[in-house]
Every structure is written in structure tokens, then in C-alpha cells.
Amino acid sequence: FTYPNESSTVTVASATARSLSLSAGSGAEISVSRQSSPWAAAGSLLSGDAIYDGDVLVIGFSALTGYALSTHTVNGADFESGGSLTVSANVTVSATAELLAYTLTVAADSHALVTVTRGGEALNDGAEISYFDLLSVTVSARAGYKVSAADINGTAISPDAAVRHTVSGPVA
């Protein structure tokens, strides 16, 4: 009931839909969850899901085993993993990662021969190797000598037999 000289104003809010775009390069992962919203339920979001002005998103970045994150951005600007963002425009999240790289260390006395190959390519001491590279390692002795001990990163290997080794860290 209103009196003849009274008026009232009602403001109706509406949800402004925005787009969410996620782009994760090889080895990179992105997680986005809606922490709170005036318009939608909280929970995990995927690329293409509807987001709305006022949504509070928590955005995380991670790298798969053997990779290191190289970039992680939101709308083109660096963004800290686990940070939150209040939506007021379309949101584009991007991450890239690179394979971890190491330097091969080959140490042998002058009487031992160490051969390391990757895909048939001979590698020398100081060569760059990457996580997941499959190396073939052979240790033998020069004529008149015998190999007394051989190892890869402290793990004994059999001399005079090719050993296959998948890189998962520095190799010495």
C-alpha cells in the first residue's frame, strides 16, 4: 500500500556475462575456480565457462614433472599463482612451460672410455640434455685395463654393457 504522494525506486541488477579463455602450453597447467559470485555457484571453471561481473576467481598455475613455468599471465599481465581476481571484463589466462635442461657431466680416467648417445647422436661432456631424454651409456676400458667401477649419479652400472637412462635430473 502506498500513499498518494509517495514514490519508491526499485533497482534491478543484472548479470553481465563475460568470457573465460584458458591457454596452457605443453607442460603447463591452469586451474581457475569461482570463489564467490553474486550470480553463480562457486566451483572449478573451464575455458568457455560463463563468468560474471563481480565474480571472484582464484587462478593457479603449475608445471608438470620435468617442466618449469616460463610465463603465467592474466589478460596479458604477469599474475601470481593462487592470486584472486574480481571479474569486470573478459578474462584470458595463459601459461607456458619449458622442459628442464641440464648439463651432462662425463668423468672418466684416461684408461676408461665412456660413450653417451641420445637418439644415435654422440654427446660429450658439457652437452645440454633435457628432462625425459633417453640416453644410452656405455663404459669400457682401453686395451690392457679393466673397469673397476662405473655409475650414473651414484647408481652402479655394469661395465661393457649399454645402459639406457631416462634423464630426470642432472646426469654425472
PyMOL commands that set and color helices and strands:
alter all, ss='L'
color gray80, all
select strands_A, chain A and resi 17-24+28-36+43-45+50-52+56-63+67-74+77-78+83-86+91-99+101-103+112-118+121-123+128-130+134-141+151-152+155-156+163-166
alter strands_A, ss='S'
color yellow, strands_A
deselect
rebuild
show_as cartoon
